[in-house]
């Protein structure tokens, strides 16, 4: 959209000049689809780490997920303790690949329900990705502290129920590379390996892993009663939403090269989750997740507060953002209904994500948002494997 059009959208949502200026900056982090092939061929090939995680998932089915993960992830050998990430034992295991079994500080990560941990490899349009699920909130927090915060006791926000772990060194993959390199070259010398390892470090996808950690529990802290569902059904749907939400972030990261902490990203990711759980997009669900179920009244503590930006939007601009979210949700629901048949197939759902990503948040709140979405839909066809493009 032109800046004048964007200003008009924010003004129509109640923004004054100062608030419009804030929101123009806030809404500038849209996705760039200029480099996306037409049509886009999906699913993408798996990242190199997936084959390793598929083997871990096989082990988990045989031995249990938690013993398998402890066996292969050095950070799970250590407790959560202030300052542990700077200890020599910890650095040796995580940064140099030293076997943690003999290290004094490697007393293990304490979980309340380790037997409830699950590990699977999940299909997504962006390729498969490993997904770890913790049934217990405390266990999810411990996993995030270990795998993302390097076993430091950092606070995990109550609103956080999913995390993507990226850039985790996998020393087993390094060892496998060294063995293959040695067989191919016949070299076993330390100096030659140091040179090869320097080359390997320039290609982190060949020794670093990416995977998802999820928590079971009510999505966005919304109760089953608030959703009008039984507890059992809502817990199952919550896990589905949370998984597909995180996989949508994985899609934008691999296909569009970006993943932001922005309301547009959350609208797109919640779209994927809601459709997977409910069979169609429901604006009322999305608004309830944000704290806008009684729009224009906002429920304090709603998830929308997590997306005020940095620096945070002023209170006035935040109120305008609530109207933007409300109007955008309505437009997305109307557009989703138009393409119900296409959306029922994986290619159609992926095309929906591309279509939503093509528009900025302000364009989704514009009076002609549905026609703008229609134009983006036609501009970004998707081909699924050997099927015709849709």
C-alpha positions as CSV (number, residue, x, y, z in Angstrom):
1,X,0.0,0.0,0.0
2,X,1.1,3.6,-0.6
3,X,1.8,5.6,2.6
4,X,-1.3,7.7,2.0
5,X,-3.5,4.6,1.9
6,X,-1.9,3.3,5.0
7,X,-2.5,6.6,6.8
8,X,-6.1,6.5,5.7
9,X,-6.5,2.9,7.1
10,X,-5.1,3.9,10.5
11,X,-7.2,7.1,10.6
12,X,-10.3,5.1,9.8
13,X,-9.4,2.9,12.8
14,X,-9.3,6.0,15.0
15,X,-5.6,7.0,15.0
16,X,-4.5,10.6,15.3
17,X,-1.3,11.9,13.6
18,X,1.0,10.8,16.4
19,X,-0.5,7.3,16.6
20,X,-0.5,7.0,12.9
21,X,3.2,7.7,12.8
22,X,3.8,4.9,15.4
23,X,1.7,2.4,13.5
24,X,3.4,3.2,10.2
25,X,6.7,2.1,11.8
26,X,5.1,-0.9,13.5
27,X,3.5,-2.1,10.3
28,X,6.7,-1.7,8.2
29,X,7.9,-5.2,8.9
30,X,5.9,-7.0,6.3
31,X,7.2,-10.0,4.4
32,X,9.0,-9.7,1.1
33,X,7.6,-12.2,-1.5
34,X,9.7,-10.8,-4.4
35,X,12.0,-13.8,-4.5
36,X,9.3,-16.5,-4.1
37,X,9.1,-18.7,-7.2
38,X,5.8,-18.7,-9.3
39,X,4.4,-21.3,-8.8
40,X,6.0,-22.2,-5.5
41,X,6.9,-25.9,-5.3
42,X,6.1,-27.5,-2.0
43,X,6.8,-29.2,0.3
44,X,10.3,-28.0,0.6
45,X,13.1,-30.5,1.0
46,X,13.9,-31.4,4.6
47,X,16.6,-29.5,6.3
48,X,19.8,-31.6,6.8
49,X,19.1,-32.2,10.5
50,X,15.8,-34.0,9.9
51,X,17.3,-37.3,9.0
52,X,19.1,-37.3,12.4
53,X,15.9,-36.4,14.2
54,X,14.0,-39.1,12.4
55,X,16.5,-41.6,13.8
56,X,15.9,-40.1,17.3
57,X,12.2,-40.5,16.8
58,X,12.7,-44.2,16.0
59,X,14.7,-44.6,19.1
60,X,12.0,-42.8,21.1
61,X,9.4,-45.2,20.0
62,X,11.6,-48.0,21.2
63,X,13.2,-46.6,24.3
64,X,11.0,-43.7,25.3
65,X,11.3,-40.0,24.3
66,X,13.0,-38.7,27.4
67,X,15.9,-41.2,27.6
68,X,16.4,-40.7,23.9
69,X,16.6,-36.9,24.2
70,X,18.9,-37.1,27.2
71,X,21.2,-39.5,25.2
72,X,21.5,-37.1,22.3
73,X,21.1,-33.5,23.6
74,X,24.0,-32.5,26.0
75,X,22.1,-29.6,27.5
76,X,19.6,-32.0,29.0
77,X,22.5,-33.6,31.0
78,X,22.8,-30.4,33.0
79,X,20.5,-28.9,35.7
80,X,19.1,-25.4,35.4
81,X,21.4,-23.3,37.6
82,X,22.5,-19.7,37.6
83,X,25.9,-19.3,35.9
84,X,26.2,-22.9,34.7
85,X,26.5,-21.8,31.1
86,X,29.9,-20.2,31.8
87,X,31.2,-23.3,33.6
88,X,34.0,-25.3,32.0
89,X,32.0,-28.5,32.1
90,X,29.1,-27.0,30.3
91,X,31.2,-25.3,27.7
92,X,33.1,-28.5,27.1
93,X,29.9,-30.5,26.5
94,X,28.0,-27.9,24.4
95,X,30.7,-26.0,22.6
96,X,33.4,-28.7,22.1
97,X,31.4,-31.9,22.1
98,X,33.1,-33.5,25.1
99,X,31.1,-36.5,26.4
100,X,29.1,-35.2,29.4
101,X,28.8,-38.6,31.1
102,X,32.0,-38.0,33.1
103,X,31.5,-34.3,33.9
104,X,30.8,-33.4,37.5
105,X,28.2,-30.8,36.8
106,X,26.2,-33.1,34.4
107,X,23.7,-34.2,37.1
108,X,20.8,-34.1,34.7
109,X,17.8,-31.9,34.0
110,X,15.0,-32.5,36.6
111,X,11.5,-33.0,35.2
112,X,8.3,-33.7,37.0
113,X,6.8,-36.0,34.3
114,X,9.6,-37.2,32.1
115,X,7.6,-40.2,31.0
116,X,5.0,-37.9,29.4
117,X,7.5,-36.3,27.0
118,X,6.9,-37.2,23.3
119,X,9.0,-36.8,20.2
120,X,7.8,-37.0,16.6
121,X,8.8,-35.6,13.2
122,X,5.9,-33.6,11.8
123,X,5.1,-32.9,8.1
124,X,4.8,-29.2,7.1
125,X,4.8,-27.4,3.7
126,X,8.3,-26.2,4.6
127,X,9.6,-29.7,5.1
128,X,9.5,-32.0,8.1
129,X,10.5,-30.8,11.5
130,X,11.0,-32.5,14.9
131,X,8.4,-31.7,17.6
132,X,8.9,-32.3,21.3
133,X,5.8,-32.1,23.5
134,X,5.8,-31.7,27.3
135,X,2.5,-32.5,29.1
136,X,3.5,-30.6,32.2
137,X,4.0,-26.8,32.2
138,X,6.9,-27.0,34.6
139,X,8.7,-29.5,32.3
140,X,8.1,-27.2,29.3
141,X,9.7,-24.3,31.2
142,X,12.7,-26.5,32.1
143,X,13.1,-27.6,28.5
144,X,13.0,-24.0,27.3
145,X,15.5,-22.9,29.9
146,X,17.9,-25.7,29.0
147,X,17.5,-25.7,25.2
148,X,17.1,-21.9,24.6
149,X,18.5,-20.2,27.7
150,X,21.5,-22.5,28.0
151,X,20.4,-23.9,31.4
152,X,20.2,-20.5,33.0
153,X,17.1,-19.9,35.2
154,X,15.6,-17.2,33.0
155,X,11.9,-16.5,33.3
156,X,9.7,-18.0,30.7
157,X,6.6,-15.9,30.1
158,X,3.3,-17.5,31.2
159,X,1.9,-16.7,27.7
160,X,4.7,-18.8,26.0
161,X,3.6,-22.3,25.2
162,X,5.8,-23.0,22.2
163,X,9.4,-22.4,21.1
164,X,11.5,-23.0,18.1
165,X,15.1,-24.1,18.9
166,X,17.6,-23.0,16.3
167,X,21.3,-23.1,16.1
168,X,21.8,-26.0,18.5
169,X,25.1,-27.7,17.9
170,X,24.8,-31.4,17.3
171,X,28.2,-33.0,18.0
172,X,27.0,-36.4,16.8
173,X,26.4,-34.9,13.3
174,X,29.9,-33.4,13.5
175,X,31.4,-36.8,14.4
176,X,29.5,-38.4,11.5
177,X,30.8,-35.7,9.1
178,X,34.4,-36.3,10.4
179,X,34.1,-40.1,9.9
180,X,32.7,-39.6,6.3
181,X,35.4,-37.0,5.6
182,X,38.1,-39.3,6.9
183,X,36.9,-42.2,4.8
184,X,36.7,-40.1,1.7
185,X,40.1,-38.4,2.1
186,X,42.0,-41.0,4.0
187,X,43.1,-38.3,6.3
188,X,43.2,-38.7,10.1
189,X,45.5,-35.9,11.1
190,X,44.4,-33.2,13.6
191,X,45.6,-30.3,11.5
192,X,43.7,-31.5,8.4
193,X,40.6,-32.0,10.5
194,X,40.9,-28.4,11.9
195,X,40.9,-27.1,8.4
196,X,37.9,-29.2,7.4
197,X,36.1,-28.2,10.6
198,X,36.6,-24.6,9.7
199,X,34.9,-25.2,6.4
200,X,32.1,-27.1,8.1
201,X,31.5,-24.1,10.5
202,X,30.8,-22.0,7.4
203,X,27.8,-24.2,6.7
204,X,25.9,-24.3,10.1
205,X,22.9,-26.2,8.6
206,X,25.2,-29.3,8.5
207,X,25.9,-29.4,12.2
208,X,23.2,-27.3,13.9
209,X,19.7,-28.5,14.5
210,X,16.3,-26.8,14.4
211,X,13.3,-28.3,16.2
212,X,10.1,-27.3,18.1
213,X,9.2,-27.6,21.7
214,X,5.5,-27.4,22.7
215,X,3.5,-27.5,25.9
216,X,0.2,-29.2,26.3
217,X,-2.5,-27.0,27.8
218,X,-5.1,-24.4,26.9
219,X,-4.1,-22.3,24.0
220,X,-3.5,-18.6,24.8
221,X,-4.6,-19.4,28.4
222,X,-8.3,-19.5,27.2
223,X,-10.4,-22.0,29.1
224,X,-12.5,-24.8,27.6
225,X,-15.6,-23.1,29.1
226,X,-14.6,-19.9,27.3
227,X,-14.5,-21.8,24.1
228,X,-17.7,-23.6,24.7
229,X,-15.9,-27.0,24.4
230,X,-15.3,-30.0,26.6
231,X,-12.0,-30.0,28.5
232,X,-10.8,-33.0,26.6
233,X,-11.7,-31.6,23.2
234,X,-10.2,-28.2,23.9
235,X,-6.9,-29.7,25.1
236,X,-6.6,-31.7,21.9
237,X,-7.4,-28.7,19.8
238,X,-5.1,-26.5,21.8
239,X,-2.1,-28.8,21.0
240,X,-3.1,-28.9,17.3
241,X,-3.3,-25.1,17.2
242,X,0.0,-24.6,19.0
243,X,1.8,-27.1,16.7
244,X,0.5,-25.7,13.5
245,X,1.0,-22.2,14.7
246,X,4.7,-22.9,15.2
247,X,4.9,-24.7,11.9
248,X,3.5,-21.6,10.2
249,X,6.4,-19.6,11.7
250,X,8.7,-22.3,10.3
251,X,7.1,-21.8,6.9
252,X,7.7,-18.1,6.8
253,X,11.3,-18.6,8.0
254,X,12.2,-21.1,5.3
255,X,10.0,-19.8,2.4
256,X,10.1,-16.0,3.1
257,X,13.4,-15.8,5.1
258,X,11.8,-14.1,8.2
259,X,10.0,-14.7,11.4
260,X,8.9,-11.6,13.4
261,X,7.4,-11.0,16.8
262,X,4.7,-9.0,15.1
263,X,0.9,-9.2,15.0
264,X,0.9,-9.9,11.3
265,X,3.0,-13.1,12.0
266,X,0.6,-14.1,14.7
267,X,-2.4,-13.6,12.6
268,X,-0.9,-15.8,9.9
269,X,0.3,-18.4,12.4
270,X,-3.0,-18.5,14.2
271,X,-4.8,-18.8,10.9
272,X,-2.9,-22.1,10.3
273,X,-3.6,-23.4,13.7
274,X,-7.3,-22.5,13.8
275,X,-7.9,-24.1,10.3
276,X,-6.1,-27.3,11.4
277,X,-8.2,-27.5,14.6
278,X,-11.6,-26.2,13.4
279,X,-11.6,-27.1,9.7
280,X,-12.1,-23.4,8.8
281,X,-10.9,-20.0,9.9
282,X,-12.8,-18.6,12.9
283,X,-12.3,-14.9,13.5
284,X,-14.0,-15.2,16.9
285,X,-11.4,-17.7,18.0
286,X,-8.6,-15.5,17.0
287,X,-10.1,-12.4,18.7
288,X,-10.6,-14.4,21.9
289,X,-7.0,-15.5,21.8
290,X,-5.9,-11.9,21.6
291,X,-8.3,-10.7,24.3
292,X,-10.8,-9.0,21.9
293,X,-13.8,-11.4,22.3
294,X,-15.9,-8.4,23.5
295,X,-14.5,-5.9,21.0
296,X,-14.3,-2.9,21.4
297,X,-13.6,-3.8,25.0
298,X,-10.1,-5.3,25.5
299,X,-9.5,-8.0,28.1
300,X,-6.4,-7.0,30.1
301,X,-3.8,-9.8,29.9
302,X,-4.9,-10.9,26.4
303,X,-2.2,-12.1,24.1
304,X,-2.3,-8.9,22.0
305,X,-0.1,-7.3,24.7
306,X,2.8,-9.5,23.6
307,X,2.9,-7.8,20.2
308,X,3.1,-4.1,21.1
309,X,6.5,-3.9,19.4
310,X,9.9,-2.6,20.4
311,X,9.7,0.2,21.5
312,X,6.1,-0.6,22.7
313,X,3.2,1.2,21.1
314,X,1.7,3.9,23.2
315,X,-1.7,3.2,24.8
316,X,-3.5,5.2,22.1
317,X,-1.8,3.4,19.3
318,X,-2.4,0.1,21.0
319,X,-6.1,0.8,21.1
320,X,-6.0,1.5,17.4
321,X,-4.1,-1.8,16.9
322,X,-7.1,-3.5,18.5
323,X,-9.4,-2.1,15.8
324,X,-6.9,-3.1,13.1
325,X,-6.8,-6.7,14.5
326,X,-10.6,-6.8,14.6
327,X,-11.1,-5.6,11.0
328,X,-8.2,-7.8,9.7
329,X,-9.7,-10.9,11.3
330,X,-13.1,-10.3,9.7
331,X,-11.5,-9.8,6.3
332,X,-9.5,-13.1,6.6
333,X,-12.6,-15.0,7.6
334,X,-14.6,-13.7,4.6
335,X,-11.7,-14.5,2.3
336,X,-11.3,-18.0,3.8
337,X,-15.0,-18.7,3.2
338,X,-14.5,-17.9,-0.5
339,X,-11.7,-20.4,-0.9
340,X,-13.0,-23.2,1.4
341,X,-12.5,-25.9,-1.3
342,X,-9.0,-25.0,-2.1
343,X,-8.1,-24.5,1.5
344,X,-9.1,-28.1,2.3
345,X,-5.9,-29.4,0.5
346,X,-2.3,-28.9,1.8
347,X,-1.4,-26.8,-1.3
348,X,-4.4,-24.5,-0.7
349,X,-3.5,-24.0,3.0
350,X,0.1,-23.1,2.0
351,X,-1.2,-20.7,-0.6
352,X,-3.3,-19.1,2.0
353,X,-0.2,-18.4,4.1
354,X,1.5,-16.9,1.2
355,X,-1.5,-14.7,0.4
356,X,-1.8,-13.4,4.0
357,X,2.0,-12.8,4.1
358,X,1.8,-10.8,0.9
359,X,-0.3,-8.1,2.5
360,X,0.7,-5.8,5.4
361,X,-1.4,-5.7,8.5
362,X,-2.8,-2.3,7.5
363,X,-3.9,-3.7,4.1
364,X,-5.8,-6.5,5.9
365,X,-7.7,-3.8,7.8
366,X,-8.5,-1.8,4.7
367,X,-12.1,-1.6,3.4
368,X,-11.1,-3.4,0.2
369,X,-9.0,-6.0,2.1
370,X,-10.8,-9.0,0.5
371,X,-10.2,-7.8,-3.0
372,X,-6.6,-7.2,-2.1
373,X,-6.4,-10.7,-0.8
374,X,-8.0,-12.0,-4.0
375,X,-5.3,-10.3,-6.1
376,X,-2.5,-11.8,-3.9
377,X,-4.1,-15.2,-4.1
378,X,-3.9,-15.2,-7.9
379,X,-0.3,-13.9,-7.8
380,X,1.0,-16.7,-5.7
381,X,0.0,-20.2,-7.0
382,X,1.4,-23.3,-5.3
383,X,2.4,-26.6,-6.8
384,X,2.2,-29.6,-4.4
385,X,4.7,-32.3,-5.4
386,X,3.6,-33.6,-8.9
387,X,0.0,-32.3,-8.6
388,X,-1.2,-29.3,-10.7
389,X,-0.6,-25.9,-9.4
390,X,-3.4,-24.3,-7.3
